[in-house]
Amino acid sequence: MPTLTYKILGQVAPLATTETLLYTVPAVTQTVISSVTVTNRGSSATTFRVSVSAGGAATATKDYLYFDVSIPANDTFIATVGITMGTTDVVRVYGGNANLSCAVWGSEIT
């Protein structure tokens, strides 16, 4: 019988203007992402991107969930989603500056 584990799947503070890996689905695992958060810790607005790529492929135009979304200073973007992912699928983030904290929460099924 499958095991369901609820957890913080990934957290990262990406470098400015650098696509950064946030989460990779482990081998023999399926994942459901329930929430995505992006927090701007800085004193000025910036933008962010979030993408999901199947099988760990390089990010393509079709992979973006959010693209250059503006986030005000000292604010948090929260998305409640139900993204289903298979083994080796990845979530990546990108920020317009180095003041972002990004996280995904959900469950892994093994």
Buried (B, 14 or more C-beta within 10 A) or exposed (E): EEEEEEEEBBEBBBEEEEBBEBBBBEEEBBBBBBBBBBBBBBEEBBBBBBBBBEEEEEBEEEBBBBEEBEBEEEEEBEBEBEBEBEBBBBBBBBBBBBBBBBBBBBBBBE
